[in-house]
Amino acid sequence: MTTMQPEPPGAPAVQFPDDAVMVDVREQDEWDLGHAPNAVHIPLGDLPARVGELPDVDGTLPIMCRSGNRSGRAVQWLIAQGYDVVNAEGGMLAWHSAGKQMTSETGAEPTVS
């Protein structure tokens, strides 16, 4: 019998302010195309080695990815490590669709792929 992992705590990505400090766990190429302006980039695979780089925020730290799947895994792991985090449900796809502020590293119009 397999045990189901509980759903990580989450909140709709669009509820966070445009200038929210959050962690984006997508890959470098995804980040470069477009991300929230005050996001900190720590790819999911690098998270265990870079956990000391998590920003210090007053309250719960949102974790973002493209759609909410990778960030959900990150949230589960971070909670097990004792961090106060929440999954930004819908991820950058929802953020972008809602017209929230974005920036890119390419100089082109920010987008989500």
Secondary structure, DSSP 8 states (H G I E B T S, - for coil): ---------EEEGGGS-TT--EEE-S-HHHHHH-B-TTEEE--GGGHHHHGGG----SS-EEEE-SSSHHHHHHHHHHHHTT--EEEEETHHHHHHHTT---B-SSSS-----
